Amino acid sequence: MVTPTHAERGCLIYDLYESKKPGDFYFYELWASRHDLLRHAASSHFQRLLQALPEFAAGSIEVTLLNKLNPTQSTI
């Protein structure tokens, strides 16, 4: 996943991590636009990952989209 995704247009960051709990993996991603992210989700290598996951993973994929906050606009 990492190598072909790095080659995708709009991919700014795409890194794979394993947590201190063995077997928990996380992709950290940053895309130039929502359109680029959606194109990635439709890519053949991403679709192959989705198809292969049931064989290798006990759980499911959880996706959390984040919005970067500008600290100068904080209301706290």
PATI-562983 format. One record per residue: x, y, z of N, C-alpha, C in turn. Coordinates in Angstrom, 1 decimal. Each point is the difference from the previous one (the first is absolute). Last residue first. Example, Ala and Ser with C-alpha at 12.3 -4.5 7.8 and 13.67 -1.06 7.14 Angstrom:
R; nx; ny; nz; cax; cay; caz; cx; cy; cz
R; 12.8; -2.2; 7.1; 0.9; 1.1; 0.0; -0.8; 1.1; 0.8
R; 0.3; -5.7; -0.1; -0.9; 1.2; 0.0; 0.9; 1.2; 0.0
END
This chain:
R; nx; ny; nz; cax; cay; caz; cx; cy; cz
R; -11.2; 28.5; 22.9; 0.3; -0.4; 1.4; 0.7; 1.1; 0.7
R; -1.2; -0.3; -4.7; -1.0; 0.6; 0.8; 0.2; -0.3; 1.5
R; 3.4; 0.4; -4.7; -0.5; -0.8; 1.1; -1.0; 0.8; 0.8
R; 2.9; 1.0; -4.0; -1.5; 0.1; 0.0; -0.7; -0.7; 1.1
R; 4.8; 0.1; -0.8; -0.4; 1.4; 0.2; -1.5; 0.2; -0.1
R; 2.1; -4.3; -0.7; 0.0; 0.4; 1.4; -0.4; 1.5; 0.2
R; -1.8; -3.5; -3.7; 1.0; 1.1; 0.0; 0.0; 0.5; 1.4
R; -1.2; -5.1; -1.7; -0.5; 1.2; 0.6; 1.1; 1.1; -0.1
R; -1.4; -4.6; -3.0; 1.1; 0.7; 0.7; -0.6; 1.3; 0.5
R; -2.7; -4.5; -0.9; 0.1; 1.3; -0.5; 1.1; 0.7; 0.8
R; -1.2; -5.5; -1.2; 0.3; 1.1; 1.0; 0.1; 1.3; -0.8
R; -2.1; -5.5; -0.3; 0.4; 1.2; -0.8; 0.2; 1.2; 1.0
R; 0.0; -5.6; 0.3; -0.3; 1.2; 0.8; 0.6; 1.2; -0.8
R; -1.3; -5.6; -0.6; 0.6; 1.2; -0.6; -0.5; 1.2; 0.8
R; 0.6; -5.7; 0.4; -0.6; 1.2; 0.6; 0.7; 1.2; -0.6
R; -0.5; -5.6; -1.2; 0.6; 1.2; -0.1; -0.8; 1.1; 0.6
R; -0.3; -4.9; 2.0; -0.3; 0.6; -1.2; 0.8; 1.3; -0.1
R; 1.3; -4.8; 2.6; -1.0; 1.1; 0.0; -0.3; 0.5; -1.3
R; 3.2; -3.4; 0.6; -1.1; -0.5; 0.8; -1.1; 1.0; 0.1
R; 3.7; -1.0; -4.1; -0.4; 0.9; 1.1; -1.2; -0.6; 0.8
R; 2.0; -2.0; -4.1; 1.1; 0.4; 0.8; -0.3; 0.8; 1.3
R; -3.2; -1.6; -3.5; 0.9; -1.1; 0.2; 1.1; 0.3; 1.0
R; -3.2; 3.3; -1.3; -0.6; -1.0; 0.8; 0.9; -1.2; 0.2
R; 1.6; 3.7; -2.8; -0.1; 0.2; 1.5; -0.6; -1.1; 0.7
R; 0.5; 0.6; -4.9; 0.9; -0.9; 0.7; -0.2; 0.1; 1.5
R; -2.5; 2.9; -3.0; -0.3; -1.4; -0.3; 0.8; -1.0; 0.8
R; 1.0; 4.6; 0.2; -1.3; -0.2; 0.6; -0.4; -1.5; -0.2
R; 3.9; 1.4; -2.1; 0.2; 0.0; 1.5; -1.3; -0.3; 0.6
R; -0.1; 0.7; -4.6; 0.6; -1.3; 0.3; 0.2; -0.2; 1.5
R; -1.4; 4.2; -1.5; -1.1; -1.0; -0.1; 0.5; -1.4; 0.3
R; 3.1; 3.5; -0.2; -0.8; 0.2; 1.2; -1.1; -1.1; -0.1
R; 2.8; 0.2; -3.7; 0.7; -0.5; 1.1; -0.8; 0.1; 1.3
R; -1.8; 1.8; -4.0; 0.0; -1.4; 0.0; 0.8; -0.6; 1.2
R; -2.6; 4.8; 0.3; 1.2; -0.6; -0.7; 0.0; -1.5; 0.1
R; -3.1; 3.4; 2.1; -0.4; -0.8; -1.2; 1.1; -0.7; -0.7
R; 0.8; 2.8; 3.8; -0.9; -1.1; 0.4; -0.6; -0.8; -1.1
R; 2.7; 3.8; -1.0; 0.8; -1.1; 0.6; -0.9; -1.1; 0.5
R; -2.0; 3.8; -1.7; 0.6; -0.7; -1.1; 0.8; -1.2; 0.6
R; -1.9; 2.9; 3.1; -1.0; -0.8; -0.6; 0.6; -0.8; -1.2
R; 2.8; 3.2; 2.0; -0.3; -1.1; 1.0; -1.0; -1.0; -0.6
R; 0.9; 3.9; -2.4; 1.1; -0.9; -0.1; -0.2; -1.2; 1.0
R; -3.2; 3.5; 0.1; 0.0; -0.7; -1.3; 1.1; -1.1; -0.1
R; -0.1; 3.0; 3.6; -0.9; -1.1; 0.2; -0.1; -0.8; -1.3
R; 4.6; 2.5; 0.7; -1.4; 0.4; -0.1; -0.9; -1.2; 0.3
R; 4.7; -0.1; 0.6; -0.1; 1.4; -0.5; -1.4; 0.4; 0.0
R; 1.6; -3.8; 3.4; -0.2; 0.2; -1.4; -0.2; 1.4; -0.3
R; 2.0; -3.7; 3.9; -0.3; 1.4; -0.2; -0.1; 0.2; -1.5
R; 0.2; -4.3; 4.1; 0.0; 0.6; -1.4; -0.3; 1.4; 0.0
R; 1.4; -4.7; 2.9; -0.1; 1.4; 0.2; 0.1; 0.6; -1.3
R; -1.4; -5.1; 1.9; 0.6; 0.8; -1.1; -0.3; 1.4; 0.4
R; 0.5; -4.6; 3.2; -0.6; 1.3; -0.3; 0.6; 0.6; -1.3
R; -0.7; -4.9; 3.3; 0.8; 0.7; -1.0; -0.8; 1.3; -0.3
R; 0.5; -4.3; 3.8; -0.8; 1.2; -0.3; 0.8; 0.9; -1.0
R; 1.9; -4.1; 1.7; -1.1; -0.3; -0.8; -1.0; 1.1; -0.3
R; 3.0; 0.1; 4.4; 0.3; -0.7; -1.2; -1.3; -0.4; -0.8
R; 0.8; 4.2; 3.2; -0.8; -1.3; 0.1; 0.2; -0.7; -1.3
R; 1.9; 4.1; 0.3; 0.7; -0.8; 1.0; -0.7; -1.3; 0.3
R; -0.8; 2.0; -4.8; -0.1; 0.6; 1.3; 0.9; -0.9; 1.0
R; 0.8; 0.9; -5.4; -0.5; -1.0; 0.9; 0.0; 0.6; 1.4
R; -0.1; 2.4; -5.2; 0.5; -0.2; 1.3; -0.6; -1.2; 0.7
R; 0.7; 2.8; -5.1; -0.5; -1.2; 0.7; 0.7; -0.1; 1.3
R; -0.9; 4.3; -3.8; 0.9; -0.8; 0.8; -0.8; -1.1; 0.8
R; -0.3; 4.3; -3.6; -0.6; -1.3; 0.1; 1.0; -0.9; 0.6
R; -0.8; 5.6; -1.7; 0.6; -1.0; 1.0; -0.8; -1.2; -0.1
R; -0.8; 3.0; -3.4; 1.0; 0.8; 0.7; 0.8; -0.8; 1.1
R; -3.1; -0.7; -4.8; 0.4; -0.7; 1.2; 1.2; 0.8; 0.6
R; -2.2; 1.0; -4.2; -0.6; 0.6; 1.1; 0.4; -0.7; 1.4
R; 0.6; -2.8; -4.5; -0.2; 1.5; 0.0; -0.7; 0.4; 1.3
R; 2.8; -4.6; 0.0; -1.3; 0.6; -0.4; 0.0; 1.5; 0.1
R; 3.5; -3.2; 1.4; 0.1; 0.5; -1.4; -1.3; 0.7; -0.5
R; 0.5; -2.1; 4.4; 0.9; 1.2; -0.1; 0.1; 0.6; -1.4
R; -2.4; -4.0; 0.7; -0.7; 1.1; 0.4; 0.8; 1.3; 0.0
R; 1.8; -4.3; -1.1; -0.8; 0.5; -1.1; -0.8; 1.3; 0.5
R; 2.9; -2.0; 3.3; 0.7; 0.4; -1.3; -0.9; 0.5; -1.0
R; -1.9; -1.7; 4.1; 0.8; 1.2; 0.2; 0.6; 0.5; -1.4
R; -2.5; -4.2; 0.4; -0.8; 1.2; 0.0; 0.8; 1.3; 0.0
END
